[in-house]
Amino acid sequence: MKAVFLDAGTFSPQIDLSLPSCISAYERFDSTDTDAQILARCHDADIIITNKVLLGKDIIAQLPKLKLVQISATGINNVDLQACQAHGVSVQNVAGYSVKSVPEHTFMLMLNALRAGNYYHRTATDGSWQADGRFCLLNEPIFDLAGRTLGIIGAGNIGKRVGEIARAFGMAVLYAEHQGKAPRSPEYTAFDDVLAKADVISLHCPLTDSTANLINAQTIAKMQKQPLIINVARGGVVDSQAVVDALHAGQILGYASDVFAHEPFADDEPLLAVKNHPRVFFTPHNAWGSLGAQQKLWKILCDNVAGFVANFKANA
């Protein structure tokens, strides 16, 4: 079988992207940007591997040899699943590879914002420290994690791991129930109560119809403790303009995010207006991507591909 990886550049160059021996032909492209490129590169492919390339129904219909779309990520919203089903194309994803990487990145964001890390890096290196002359600078307050309350929205494997780490720092942890629902068990707290009680709110939920713009002007108004908001979920879970307005109004302490509505940033992204705020910190959607996580992802992917090929041959 022939496999084509459309956006191998989403992996670090240190990662070996070899496929199992059941793949007889294999082509890799760092990026694939147009439908014409997809069709030219995949016209004779049995398997397409992609992270974020959009595979719509028109593309799927023009690839008669295609048997499998293997997503090199957990989310599968870049593929038209109905079209794949209609044309007999299987779709597989990869899950569970970033349960260490994303929680650690979450705390990097959290600590940086609470301790004004980006601000202090700039003042230590742009001449401000020398101009001041004191042995230390404490212009912006530095906040400890210990004793603060962390509200976690999205209590999957990653959210639960974030809670474990938070307790090790001495934080109290609240897991939010779905908005508008009664807590399912004592482990969960009503959504609005989490908003009211949390010093830090960390987002780990999927982007769905019910979570789109979950953090907006109305929900921010329910946040009584001027919290820091962390987003390692999806950019669409947050109304960016509402966050900017809340920062200017002092309703929230800060905002640290790895995910955005448009990636890379669109020129009119509202969050760019607060990029130099001392408690704002952004990373380019790489929370998932420690070398260990990437290696684990690729191993799972190779096992998926090998399993699919073996099953296909057994049923041919």
TACOR-V392345 format. One record per pair of residues at least 12 apart in sequence whose C-alpha atoms are under 10 Angstrom apart, sorted by the first residue. I is the first residue (numbers start at 1). GAP is how many residues later the second one is. Records with the same first field share a line. If there is no record, write none. Layout:
BEGIN
I: GAP  GAP
END
This chain:
BEGIN
1: 20  21  22  23  24  25  43  44  45  46  66  308
2: 20  21  22  23  24  25  40  42  43  44  45  46  63  64
3: 16  20  21  22  23  24  25  39  41  42  43  44  45  46  63  65  66  67  302
4: 21  22  23  24  25  34  37  38  40  41  42  43  44  45  46  65
5: 12  21  22  23  24  25  26  27  36  37  40  42  43  44  45  46  65  66  67
6: 21  22  23  24  25  26  27  31  32  35  36  42  43  44  45  46  47
7: 21  22  23  24  25  26  42  43  44  45  46  65
8: 19  20  21  22  23  24  41  42  43  64
9: 19  20  21  22  23  42
10: 20  21  40  41  42  62  276  279
11: 19  40  61  278  280  283  284  287
12: 277  278  279  282  283
13: 278
14: 277  280  281
15: 276  277  279  280  283
16: 278  279  282  283
17: 277  278  281  282  285
18: 280  281  284
19: 279  280  282  283  284  286  287
20: 279  281  282  283  285  286
21: 281  285
22: 283  284  285  287  288
23: 23  24  282  283  286
25: 20  21
26: 19  21  22
27: 14  15  18  21
28: 13  21
29: 12
31: 19  21  22
32: 18  20  21  22
33: 20  21
34: 19  20
35: 18  19  20  21  23  24
36: 23
38: 15  16  17  21  25
39: 20  21  23  24
42: 17  20  21  23  24
43: 19  20  21  22  23
44: 19  20  21  22
45: 18  19  20  21  22  23
46: 17  18  19  20  21  22  23  43  263
47: 18  19  20  21  22  23  42  43  44  258  262
48: 18  19  20  21  22  23  43
49: 19  20  21  22  23  43  44  252  256
50: 19  20  21  22  23  26  28  29  43
51: 19  20  21  22  23  24  25  27  42
52: 19  20  21  23  24  25  26  27
53: 18  25  26
54: 22  23  24  25  26
55: 14  22  23  24  25  26  28  29
56: 22  23  24  25  26  27  28
57: 22  23  24  25  26  27  29  30
58: 22  25
59: 21  24
60: 19  20  21  23  24  26  27  29
61: 22  23  25  26
63: 24  26
64: 23  24  25
65: 24
66: 18  21  22  23  24
67: 17  20  21  22  23  24  241  242  245
68: 16  20  21  22  23  24  237  240  241
69: 12  15  20  21  22  23  24  236
70: 20  21  22  23  24  231  232  234  235  238
71: 20  21  22  23  230
72: 20  21  22  23  222  225  226  228  229  230
73: 19  20  21  22  23  24  25  215  221  224  225  228
74: 18  19  20  21  22  23  24  223
75: 18  19  20  131  132
76: 15  16  17  18
77: 130
79: 12
90: 218
92: 209  212  213  216
93: 204  207  208  211
94: 202  203  204  205  206  207  208  210
95: 201  202  205  206
96: 61  62  197  200  201  204
97: 191  192  193  195  196  197  198  199  200  201  202  203
98: 59  60  189  190  191  192  194  195  196  198  199
99: 57  58  59  60  61  62  63  189  194
100: 57  58  61  62  187  188  190  192  193
101: 57  185  186  187  188  189  190  191  192  193
102: 56  57  59  60  102  130  131  156  184  185  186  187  188  191
103: 54  55  56  57  58  59  60  61  62  63  101  129  184  185
104: 54  57  58  61  183  184  186
105: 57  127  153  178  181  182  183  184  185
106: 52  53  56  96  97  98  124  125  126  150  151  152  181
107: 38  55  58  59  95  123
108: 148  173  179
109: 120  121  122  123  146  147  148  149  170  171  172  173  174  178
110: 35  90  91  92  118  119  120  121  144  145  146  147  169  170  171
111: 31  32  33  34  145  168
112: 30  144  166  167  168  169
113: 29  30  115  116  117  140  141  142  143  164  165  166  167  168  169
114: 26  27  28  29  30  31  86  114  139  140  141  142  164  165  166
115: 25  26  27  28  29  30  163  164
116: 22  23  24  25  26  27  138  161  162  163  164  165
117: 23  25  161  162  163  164
118: 158  159  160  161  162  163  164
119: 20  21  157  158  159  160  161  162
120: 17  18  19  20  158
122: 154  156
123: 14  16
124: 12  13
140: 138  139
144: 25  26  27
145: 21  22  23  24  25  26  27  54  55
146: 20  21  22  23  24  25  26
147: 20  22  23  24  25  52
148: 18  21  22  23  24  25  49  50  51  52
149: 17  18  21  22  23  24  25  45  48  49  50  51  52  76  78
150: 12  13  16  17  21  22  23  24  25  44  45  47  48  49  50  51  52  77  78  79
151: 12  21  22  23  24  25  38  40  42  43  44  45  46  47  48  49  50  51  52  76  78
152: 21  22  23  24  25  36  37  39  42  43  46  48  49  50  51  52  53  78
153: 21  22  23  24  25  26  38  41  42  48  49  50  51  52  53  78  80
154: 21  22  23  24  48  49  50  51  52  79
155: 19  20  21  22  33  48  49  50
156: 48  49  50
157: 47
158: 46  47
159: 16  43  44  45  46
160: 13  15  44
162: 40  42
163: 12  39
171: 28  29
172: 26  27
173: 14  15  16  21  25  27
174: 13  14  15  16  17  19  20  21  23  24  27
175: 12  13  14  15  16  19  27
176: 12  13  14  15  16  17  18  19  25
177: 12  13  14  15  16  17
178: 12  13  14  27  32  33
179: 12  13  31  32  35
180: 12
191: 28
192: 27  30  31
193: 29  30  31
194: 28  29  30
195: 20  24  25  26  27  28  29  30  31  32
196: 23  24  25  26  27  28  29  30  31
197: 25  26  27  28  29  30
198: 25  26  27  28  29  30  31
199: 24  25  26  27  28  29  30  53  54
200: 25  26  27  28  29  30  52  53  54  55
201: 22  26  27  28  29  30  54
202: 26  27  28  29  30  31  54  55
203: 12  26  27  28  29  30  31  34  35  54
204: 26  27  28  29  30  33
205: 26  27  28  29  32
206: 26  27  28  30  31
207: 26  27  28  29  30  31
208: 26  28  29
209: 28
210: 27
211: 23  25  26  27
212: 22  23  24  25  26  27
213: 22  23  24  25  26  27  29
214: 22  23  24  25
215: 14  21  22  23  24  25  27  28
216: 21  22  23  24  25  26  27  30
217: 21  22  23  24  25  26  28  29
218: 24
219: 23
220: 22  23  26  31  32
221: 25  30  31
222: 29
223: 28  29
224: 27  28
225: 26  27  28
226: 20  21  24  25  26  27  28
227: 23  24  25  26  27  28
228: 19  23  24  25  26  27  28  51  52
229: 14  23  24  25  26  27  28  51
230: 24  25  26  27  28  29  50  51  52
231: 24  25  26  27  28  29  51
232: 24  25  26  27  28  51  53  54  55  56
233: 24  25  26  27  52
234: 23  24  25  26  27  51
235: 22  23  24  25  26  27  28  50
236: 23  24  25  26
237: 22  23  24
238: 21  22  23
239: 21  22  31  32
240: 20  21  29  30  31  32
241: 28  29  30  32
242: 28  29
243: 12  27  28  31
244: 26  27  28  29  30
245: 25  26  29
247: 27  30  32  33
248: 26  29
252: 27
253: 25  26  27
254: 20  23  24  25  26  27
255: 16  19  20  22  23  24  25  26  27
256: 23  24  25  26  27
257: 23  24  25  26  27  28  30
258: 23  24  25  26  27  28  29  30
259: 23  24  25  26  27  28
260: 22  23  24  25
263: 21  22
264: 20  21
265: 19
END
